[in-house]
Amino acid sequence: MSTSPKASAQRVIADLNELRDLTSDERGAQRVAWGPVWRKTREWFTGKVQELGLTTERDGAANLWATLPGKSADSIVLGSHLDSVPGGGWLDGCLGVLAGLEVLRRYREAGTPPPLTLHLVDWADEEGARFGRSLTGSAASAGALDPHQELAHLVDRAGVKLPDALAENGITLDGMKTARQYFDGKRAKAYLELHIEQGPVLQSMKKPVGVVLGTMGVERHQLTFKGQAAHSGAAPLHLRQDAFLAAAQFALSAQEVAVKLSGKTPRTRVVATVGVVKVEPNFVTAVPGRAEVSIDLRALDAKVLKKMLEGAKKASAAAAKKHKVKVSWSPLLHITPRIFDETLTGFVAEAVKEVSGSAPELPSGPLHDAAEMAAVVPTAMVFAQSSPGVSHTKIEDTPLPHLDKSIRAFFGLVDRTVQHLS
């Protein structure tokens, strides 16, 4: 190819800066799906595709596709998302889309069609920031979304119904059902994605780029502890039915379960998080009679995830018994762990090692569109180091030298995959 990988990486970074200037304010990125800034972003992206002499096409779930025809209709799909959370970072999602755009540029500049067709997709509403349903477009393409059951009832904070927001963008719930058939027509043999890590692991290892083993499975539940509200001065300690103390003990015990089951390698690391606590009556002179908490358990191994859930349930029962309260569980989310394709992950390791000298492995705790794709097509991911290791904030960043290496590693992954499949 006429352009060096280093120069191509600089073009990606230039595109990223241009997009940041176009769609961010002092609070950070504002590309929330289904809204005006998101539509503006896609218009900008469509213009970039048209500069290559190519066109974009939208499927029934609003996923935006660009295609570089190859000698074979069998294809490789490159993708990520242009949407952001409100006040998000400049790289989350859009790094993968714009690196994919540069792949199309590089193969276009070669002057001859690639051995396989290359598809680039901007998945619709990966974040779920407005209505709470993440991975909307990729789930529809994977056939894992029931639009009427999962989307029809969703409402944003302003009271807007999701079907109305879809209609504003020319999308219907019935139309979303066609996304899987559309995807099948792409004859995809692999799905490849570049994304920022969104966490501190690579930074703590002082590594610029990483090999993603897969996305962790998730067990997410709401627990309700019911005791008896009482006056804080009148109720002796030994007679209290303190729902919050039971919830607090559960939170600590759930952490202990995770520590016990977490291994020493990236493949065996697990996490447990209590992120929501609601207490009633919630005033200073009342013993809490009711407490609601969330539990979010994640592991790459389905058997370990099951053990975590079993351990957490035993911990909640023990906490309830000690504090003379009752506990009930309500499921919120179950996601199966997705292990990425072994052959493609090997290509990631080769490409990462080529640009950085080593190829650290890690699982992804956050979910990505690749998790949906892994259920239907061989999938692999490259992670760029996040610095300072935080996500969904305007300070989310990747040092430019590390960004350069991650982009070039992605190019190497694509080239190896093209050669392998052709």
C-alpha positions in Angstrom: 0.0 0.0 0.0 1.2 3.5 -0.8 0.7 5.0 2.6 2.7 3.7 5.5 1.0 2.4 8.6 2.5 5.3 10.6 1.1 7.9 8.3 -2.3 6.1 8.2 -2.4 6.1 12.0 -1.8 9.9 11.9 -4.8 10.3 9.5 -7.0 8.4 11.9 -5.9 10.7 14.8 -6.6 13.7 12.6 -10.1 12.5 11.9 -10.6 11.9 15.6 -9.6 15.4 16.4 -11.9 16.8 13.7 -14.8 14.8 15.1 -14.1 16.0 18.6 -14.1 19.6 17.5 -17.4 19.1 15.7 -19.4 17.2 18.3 -17.9 18.1 21.8 -18.4 21.0 24.2 -16.8 21.9 27.5 -18.5 18.9 29.1 -17.1 16.4 26.6 -18.6 14.4 23.7 -22.3 14.8 23.1 -23.0 12.2 20.4 -26.0 10.6 22.2 -27.8 8.2 19.9 -31.0 9.2 18.2 -30.3 12.9 18.8 -29.3 15.9 16.6 -25.5 15.7 17.4 -25.5 12.0 16.6 -27.2 12.7 13.2 -24.7 15.4 12.6 -21.9 13.0 13.3 -23.2 10.5 10.9 -23.5 13.1 8.2 -19.9 14.0 8.7 -18.9 10.3 8.6 -20.9 9.8 5.4 -19.0 12.6 3.8 -15.7 10.9 4.7 -16.9 7.7 3.1 -18.0 9.6 0.0 -14.5 11.0 -0.4 -13.4 7.4 -1.1 -15.9 7.1 -3.9 -18.0 4.8 -1.7 -21.5 5.2 -0.3 -23.2 4.4 3.0 -26.4 2.4 3.6 -28.6 2.0 6.6 -30.2 -1.2 7.7 -33.5 -1.6 9.5 -31.9 -1.1 13.0 -30.2 2.2 11.9 -26.8 0.6 11.7 -24.7 2.6 9.1 -22.7 0.5 6.6 -19.9 1.4 4.2 -18.6 -1.3 1.8 -15.5 -1.7 -0.2 -16.2 -4.5 -2.7 -13.6 -7.3 -3.0 -12.9 -10.1 -5.4 -15.1 -12.3 -3.2 -18.5 -11.5 -1.7 -17.3 -13.2 1.5 -16.4 -10.4 3.8 -14.7 -9.1 6.9 -16.8 -6.7 9.0 -15.0 -3.9 10.8 -17.0 -1.9 13.4 -17.7 0.0 16.5 -19.9 3.0 17.4 -20.0 6.7 16.9 -22.5 7.4 19.6 -21.4 8.5 23.0 -22.7 9.0 26.6 -23.4 12.7 27.5 -20.0 14.2 28.4 -18.1 11.3 27.2 -14.5 10.9 25.9 -13.2 11.7 22.5 -12.2 8.1 21.7 -14.9 5.8 23.1 -16.3 3.9 20.1 -15.3 6.4 17.4 -11.7 5.2 17.5 -12.8 1.8 16.1 -15.0 3.4 13.4 -12.4 5.8 12.2 -9.6 3.2 12.2 -11.9 1.1 10.1 -12.5 4.0 7.7 -8.7 4.2 7.3 -8.6 0.5 6.5 -11.0 1.2 3.6 -8.8 4.1 2.5 -5.6 2.0 2.6 -7.1 -0.8 0.5 -8.7 1.7 -1.8 -5.3 3.3 -2.4 -3.9 -0.1 -3.3 -5.7 0.3 -6.7 -7.0 -3.3 -6.8 -10.0 -4.8 -5.0 -9.1 -6.6 -1.8 -9.4 -10.4 -1.8 -12.5 -10.2 0.3 -15.2 -7.5 0.6 -14.6 -5.1 3.5 -17.6 -3.8 5.4 -17.4 -1.0 7.9 -20.3 -0.5 10.3 -21.2 2.2 12.8 -23.5 0.3 15.2 -26.6 2.3 16.4 -27.0 3.1 20.1 -24.2 1.0 21.5 -24.2 3.1 24.7 -27.9 3.0 25.6 -27.3 6.4 27.2 -30.7 7.8 26.6 -33.1 4.9 27.0 -31.0 2.3 28.9 -30.8 -0.5 26.3 -27.2 -0.9 25.2 -25.9 -2.7 22.1 -29.2 -2.0 20.3 -28.0 -2.1 16.7 -25.5 -5.0 17.0 -28.0 -7.1 19.0 -30.6 -6.6 16.3 -28.0 -7.7 13.7 -27.2 -10.7 15.8 -30.9 -11.7 16.1 -30.7 -11.2 19.8 -33.2 -8.3 20.1 -37.0 -8.5 20.3 -37.8 -4.8 19.5 -41.4 -4.9 20.7 -40.7 -6.6 23.9 -37.4 -4.9 24.8 -37.8 -1.4 23.4 -41.4 -0.4 23.0 -41.9 0.5 26.7 -38.6 2.5 27.1 -38.9 6.2 28.0 -36.1 8.8 28.4 -35.8 11.3 31.3 -37.8 13.9 29.3 -40.7 11.5 28.8 -40.0 10.7 25.2 -40.8 7.2 24.2 -38.2 5.2 22.3 -40.5 4.3 19.4 -41.0 8.1 18.9 -37.3 8.8 18.9 -36.8 6.0 16.4 -39.5 7.5 14.2 -37.7 10.8 14.3 -34.8 9.0 12.8 -36.9 7.0 10.2 -36.7 3.7 12.1 -39.6 1.4 13.2 -39.7 -1.5 15.7 -40.9 -3.8 12.9 -38.1 -2.6 10.6 -35.5 -3.5 13.3 -36.5 -7.1 12.9 -34.9 -7.1 9.4 -31.4 -6.3 10.7 -30.4 -10.0 11.1 -31.4 -10.9 7.6 -29.5 -7.9 6.3 -26.4 -8.9 8.3 -26.6 -12.5 7.0 -26.5 -11.0 3.5 -23.0 -9.6 4.2 -21.5 -13.2 4.2 -19.3 -12.2 7.1 -16.4 -14.5 7.9 -14.9 -12.4 10.7 -15.7 -9.3 12.8 -12.9 -7.1 14.1 -13.0 -4.2 16.5 -10.6 -1.7 18.0 -11.7 0.0 21.2 -10.2 1.8 24.2 -9.9 -0.4 27.2 -12.0 2.0 29.5 -10.2 0.7 32.5 -6.8 0.8 34.3 -5.3 -2.6 33.5 -3.0 -1.8 30.6 -1.9 1.4 32.2 -1.0 -0.5 35.4 1.0 -2.9 33.3 2.6 0.0 31.4 1.5 -1.6 28.1 0.1 0.5 25.2 -2.0 -2.2 23.5 -3.7 -5.4 24.6 -5.2 -8.6 23.3 -8.9 -9.0 24.3 -9.7 -12.5 25.3 -13.5 -12.0 25.3 -16.2 -10.1 27.1 -17.2 -11.1 30.6 -20.6 -12.6 31.3 -22.8 -10.6 33.6 -25.3 -11.5 36.4 -27.1 -8.3 37.5 -29.8 -8.4 40.2 -31.7 -6.2 42.6 -32.0 -7.3 46.2 -34.6 -6.0 48.6 -34.1 -6.4 52.4 -37.2 -5.9 54.4 -37.0 -5.3 58.2 -38.8 -2.9 60.5 -38.4 0.9 60.7 -38.0 2.2 64.2 -37.0 5.2 66.2 -33.2 5.4 66.5 -33.3 6.3 70.1 -36.1 4.0 71.3 -35.0 0.7 69.5 -32.3 -1.2 71.4 -29.6 -2.8 69.1 -30.5 -6.4 69.9 -34.2 -5.9 69.0 -33.7 -4.1 65.7 -34.5 -5.4 62.3 -32.1 -3.1 60.4 -32.5 -3.7 56.6 -29.5 -1.5 55.8 -27.1 -3.4 58.0 -28.1 -6.6 56.3 -27.6 -4.9 52.9 -24.2 -3.6 54.0 -23.1 -7.0 55.3 -24.2 -8.5 52.0 -22.1 -6.0 50.0 -19.0 -6.8 52.0 -19.7 -10.6 51.7 -20.2 -10.3 47.9 -16.8 -8.7 47.6 -15.3 -11.6 49.7 -16.9 -14.1 47.3 -15.4 -12.3 44.3 -11.9 -12.2 46.0 -12.1 -15.9 46.8 -13.1 -16.9 43.2 -10.8 -14.4 41.3 -7.7 -16.0 39.8 -4.3 -14.6 39.3 -4.4 -14.5 35.5 -6.4 -12.1 33.3 -8.5 -15.0 32.1 -9.6 -15.9 35.6 -10.1 -12.3 37.0 -13.7 -11.6 38.3 -15.4 -8.5 39.7 -18.4 -7.8 41.9 -20.0 -4.4 42.4 -22.8 -3.0 44.6 -23.6 0.2 42.8 -27.1 1.2 44.0 -28.3 1.6 47.5 -31.7 2.9 48.4 -32.8 3.1 52.1 -36.2 3.8 53.6 -37.3 5.8 55.6 -34.0 7.6 54.9 -33.8 10.1 57.7 -31.3 10.5 60.5 -33.4 9.3 63.4 -34.9 6.2 61.8 -33.6 2.6 61.8 -33.9 1.6 58.1 -36.9 -0.8 57.5 -36.2 -1.4 53.9 -33.1 -1.3 51.7 -32.6 -2.0 48.0 -29.2 -2.7 46.6 -27.9 -3.9 43.2 -25.3 -6.5 42.6 -23.3 -6.8 39.3 -21.2 -9.9 39.0 -18.8 -10.5 36.0 -16.5 -13.3 34.9 -15.1 -14.7 31.7 -15.9 -18.3 32.7 -19.5 -19.2 32.9 -19.0 -21.8 35.6 -17.2 -19.3 37.8 -20.0 -16.8 37.2 -22.5 -19.3 38.3 -20.5 -20.0 41.5 -20.3 -16.2 42.2 -24.1 -16.0 41.9 -24.6 -19.0 44.2 -22.1 -17.5 46.7 -23.8 -14.1 46.6 -27.2 -15.7 47.3 -25.9 -17.6 50.3 -24.3 -14.3 51.6 -27.6 -12.5 51.3 -29.5 -15.2 53.2 -26.8 -15.1 56.0 -27.0 -11.3 56.2 -30.8 -11.4 56.4 -30.8 -14.0 59.1 -28.3 -12.2 61.3 -30.2 -8.9 61.2 -33.7 -10.5 61.4 -34.9 -9.3 58.0 -36.2 -10.9 54.8 -34.5 -10.7 51.4 -35.8 -11.1 47.9 -34.0 -11.2 44.5 -35.1 -9.7 41.2 -33.1 -10.4 38.0 -32.1 -7.4 36.0 -29.7 -8.7 33.3 -28.0 -12.0 32.3 -25.3 -12.0 29.7 -23.4 -15.1 28.7 -19.6 -14.8 28.6 -18.3 -14.4 25.0 -14.9 -15.9 24.3 -13.3 -14.5 21.1 -12.1 -16.7 18.3 -8.8 -18.4 19.0 -7.3 -18.0 15.5 -8.2 -14.3 15.2 -7.0 -13.7 18.8 -3.7 -15.2 17.7 -3.6 -12.7 14.9 -4.2 -9.9 17.4 -1.3 -11.1 19.6 1.0 -11.2 16.5 0.0 -7.7 15.4 0.2 -6.2 18.9 3.6 -7.8 19.6 4.8 -6.4 16.2 4.2 -2.8 17.2 4.8 -2.9 20.9 7.1 -5.9 21.6 4.7 -7.8 23.8 1.1 -8.9 23.7 -0.6 -8.6 27.2 -4.0 -10.4 27.4 -7.0 -9.2 29.3 -10.8 -9.7 29.4 -13.2 -6.9 28.8 -15.4 -6.2 31.7 -17.5 -3.6 29.8 -19.7 -4.9 27.0 -19.0 -4.1 23.4 -20.7 -4.7 20.1 -18.1 -7.5 19.6 -19.9 -9.4 22.3 -23.1 -9.6 20.2 -21.0 -10.4 17.1 -19.1 -13.2 18.8 -22.4 -15.2 19.0 -22.8 -15.3 15.2 -19.3 -14.8 13.5 -15.6 -15.3 14.5 -14.7 -12.2 16.4 -11.6 -10.5 17.8 -10.7 -7.2 19.5 -7.8 -4.9 20.1 -7.6 -2.7 23.2 -5.8 0.7 23.4 -4.6 1.7 26.8 -6.8 4.1 28.6 -5.2 6.9 30.6 -6.0 7.7 33.4 -7.9 4.4 33.3 -11.4 5.8 33.6 -14.4 5.8 31.2 -17.5 7.7 30.2 -16.0 11.1 31.2 -14.4 13.9 29.2 -11.0 13.1 30.8 -11.0 9.7 29.2 -7.9 9.5 27.0 -5.1 7.5 25.4 -1.6 8.9 25.1 -0.9 9.7 21.4 2.1 7.2 21.2 -0.1 4.4 22.5 -3.0 5.5 20.3 -0.6 5.3 17.3 0.5 1.7 18.2 -3.1 0.5 18.8 -4.2 1.8 15.4 -1.2 0.1 13.7 -1.9 -3.1 15.5 -5.5 -3.0 14.2 -4.1 -2.6 10.7 -1.9 -5.6 11.3 -4.9 -7.6 12.5 -7.0 -6.8 9.5 -4.2 -7.6 7.0 -3.5 -11.0 8.7 -7.2 -11.8 8.7 -7.6 -10.8 5.0 -4.6 -13.0 4.1 -5.9 -15.9 6.2 -9.5 -15.9 4.8 -8.5 -15.4 1.2 
